[in-house]
Amino acid sequence: MKHLRTVDDVMTHAVISANRRTPLKDVVKAMRQWRISALPVVSDEGRVVGVISEADLLLKAQGGDESRAVSAGQLMTVPAVTVTGNAGIAGAARLMARGHLKRLPVVDDDGSLVGVVSRGDLLKIYLRPDEDIAQELRELIMTRLIPAGSATVYVHVSDGIVRLNGIIPDPSLSDVLVRIARTVPGVVDVTARFDTEVPA
């Protein structure tokens, strides 16, 4: 399994969308058929101009100004909250959590729709095999963080939980290694127990 780091690694490329003129009945049919909670609304050029969600449709059902809307363009939420494919998974998760969003349209540099990422897509990182996580951590620690021969670090991963142990030259290095390990996609938790090498 490849390292899952960006939205592009986990997003859905086949996207159901609407345009401003799409009748609301067709929007609801598409949501039910594809079992999705929101649709990006795109311009004729393919740029994301808004999002229409179940929440928007419920506002229409309640009455008020929204009750007169008959098309996606009249009821959609603007501006659309979007993310680019090269955005990090953690950043996209924070964006979703802050906005209480279930799905985000993924756009290219011109704002054109290229995919959709859902909460479920972002959770794929926790399906990484333990050995993949361990291998990435070993490479990261031994090739980038610790000069050759200056420390002995063992990496064990079980159910996404990382255990680090070994011998390090400086006790403060333990906190650094734990922080780095937590950034690796798929890591659930990190514990560390190191001995400090005493100079002869």
For each residue, the residues with C-beta under 8 A, 3 or more apart:
1: 4 127 128 129 132
2: 9
3: 9 132 136 185
4: 1 9 10 89 124 125 128 185 186
5: 9 88 89 185
6: 9 10 85 86 87 88 89
7: 10 11 83 84 85 86 87 88 89 92 106 115 117
8: 11 85 86 106 115
9: 2 3 4 5 6 89
10: 4 6 7 89 117 121 122 124 125
11: 7 8 85 106 115 116 117 121
12: 15 115 116 117 118 121
13: 114 115
14:
15: 12 40 105 113 114 115 116
16: 30 34 36 39
17: 39 40 41 42 113
18: 22 26 27 30 39 40 41 42 52 72
19: 22 41 42 43 44 72 73
20: 41 43 49 71 72 73 76
21: 71 72 73
22: 18 19 26 27 41 71 72 73
23: 26 27 70 71 72
24: 27 28 57 60 69 70 71 72 75
25: 28 29
26: 18 22 23 29 30
27: 18 22 23 24 30 31 39 52 57 72
28: 24 25 31 32 57
29: 25 26 32 33
30: 16 18 26 27 33 34 36 39
31: 27 28 34 35 36 37 38 39 54
32: 28 29 35
33: 29 30
34: 16 30 31
35: 31 32
36: 16 30 31 39 103
37: 31 53 54 102 103
38: 31 51 52 53 54 102 103
39: 16 17 18 27 30 31 36 51 52 53 72
40: 15 17 18 48 50 51 80 105 113 116
41: 17 18 19 20 22 48 49 50 51 52 72 73 76 80
42: 17 18 19 46 47 48 49 113
43: 19 20 46 47 49
44: 19
45: 112
46: 42 43 112 113
47: 42 43 107 110 111 112 113
48: 40 41 42 51 80 82 105 107 111 112 113
49: 20 41 42 43 73 76 78 80
50: 40 41 72 73 76 77 78 79 80
51: 38 39 40 41 48 76 77 80 81 105
52: 18 27 38 39 41 56 57 72 75 76 77
53: 37 38 39 56 57 77 102
54: 31 37 38 57 58
55: 58 59
56: 52 53 59 60 66 75 76 77
57: 24 27 28 52 53 54 60 61 75
58: 54 55 61 62
59: 55 56 62 64 66 75
60: 24 56 57 66 67 69 75
61: 57 58
62: 58 59 66 67
63: 66 67
64: 59 67
65: 68
66: 56 59 60 62 63 69 75
67: 60 62 63 64
68: 65 74
69: 24 60 66 74 75
70: 23 24 74
71: 20 21 22 23 24 74 75
72: 18 19 20 21 22 23 24 27 39 41 50 52 75 76
73: 19 20 21 22 41 49 50 76
74: 68 69 70 71
75: 24 52 56 57 59 60 66 69 71 72
76: 20 41 49 50 51 52 56 72 73 80
77: 50 51 52 53 56 80
78: 49 50
79: 50
80: 40 41 48 49 50 51 76 77 105
81: 51 95 99 101 104
82: 48 104 105 106 107 111
83: 7 87 91 92 95 104 105 106 107 117
84: 7 87 106 107 108 109
85: 6 7 8 11 106 108 114 115
86: 6 7 8
87: 6 7 83 84 91 92
88: 5 6 7 91 92
89: 4 5 6 7 9 10 92 93 122 125 185
90: 93 94 183
91: 83 87 88 94 95
92: 7 83 87 88 89 95 96 104 117 122
93: 89 90 96 97 122
94: 90 91 97 98
95: 81 83 91 92 98 99 101 104
96: 92 93 99 100 101 102 104 119 122
97: 93 94 100
98: 94 95
99: 81 95 96
100: 96 97
101: 81 95 96 104
102: 37 38 53 96 118 119
103: 36 37 38 116 117 118 119
104: 81 82 83 92 95 96 101 116 117 118
105: 15 40 48 51 80 82 83 113 115 116
106: 7 8 11 82 83 84 85 113 114 115 116 117
107: 47 48 82 83 84 110 111 112 113 114
108: 84 85 111 112 114
109: 84
110: 47 107
111: 47 48 82 107 108
112: 45 46 47 48 107 108
113: 15 17 40 42 46 47 48 105 106 107
114: 13 15 85 106 107 108
115: 7 8 11 12 13 15 85 105 106
116: 11 12 15 40 103 104 105 106
117: 7 10 11 12 83 92 103 104 106 121 122
118: 12 102 103 104 121 122
119: 96 102 103 122 123
120: 123 124
121: 10 11 12 117 118 124
122: 10 89 92 93 96 117 118 119 125
123: 119 120 126 127
124: 4 10 120 121 127
125: 4 10 89 122 128 185 186
126: 123 160 186 188
127: 1 123 124 186
128: 1 4 125 132 133 160 185 186
129: 1 132 133
130: 133 134 157 158 159 160
131: 134 135 157
132: 1 3 128 129 135 136 186
133: 128 129 130 136 137 157 160 162 184 186 187
134: 130 131 137 138 155 156 157 162
135: 131 132 138 139
136: 3 132 133 139 140 184
137: 133 134 140 141 155 157 162 181 184
138: 134 135 141 142 155
139: 135 136 142 143 144
140: 136 137 143 144 145 180 184
141: 137 138 144 145 146 153 155 177 180
142: 138 139 145 146 148 153
143: 139 140
144: 139 140 141
145: 140 141 142 176 177 180
146: 141 142 150 151 153 168 173
147: 150
148: 142
149:
150: 146 147 169
151: 146 166 167 168 169 173 197
152: 166 167 168
153: 141 142 146 164 165 166 168 177 194
154: 164 165 166
155: 134 137 138 141 162 163 164
156: 134 162 163 164 165
157: 130 131 133 134 137 160 161 162 163 187
158: 130 161 163
159: 130 188
160: 126 128 130 133 157 186 187 188 189
161: 157 158 187 188 189 190 191
162: 133 134 137 155 156 157 181 184 187 189 190 191
163: 155 156 157 158 190 191 192 193
164: 153 154 155 156 174 177 178 181 190 191 192 193 194
165: 153 154 156 192 193 194
166: 151 152 153 154 194 195
167: 151 152 194 195 196 197
168: 146 151 152 153 171 173 174 177 194 195 196 197
169: 150 151 173 196 197
170: 173 196
171: 168 174 194 196
172: 175 176
173: 146 151 168 169 170 176 177 194
174: 164 168 171 177 178 192 194
175: 172 178 179
176: 145 172 173 179 180
177: 141 145 153 164 168 173 174 180 181 192
178: 164 174 175 181 182 190 192
179: 175 176 182 183
180: 140 141 145 176 177 183 184
181: 137 162 164 177 178 184 187 190
182: 178 179 187 190
183: 90 179 180 187
184: 133 136 137 140 162 180 181 187
185: 3 4 5 89 125 128
186: 4 125 126 127 128 132 133 160
187: 133 157 160 161 162 181 182 183 184 190
188: 126 159 160 161
189: 160 161 162
190: 161 162 163 164 178 181 182 187
191: 161 162 163 164
192: 163 164 165 174 177 178
193: 163 164 165
194: 153 164 165 166 167 168 171 173 174
195: 166 167 168
196: 167 168 169 170 171
197: 151 167 168 169
198:
199:
200:
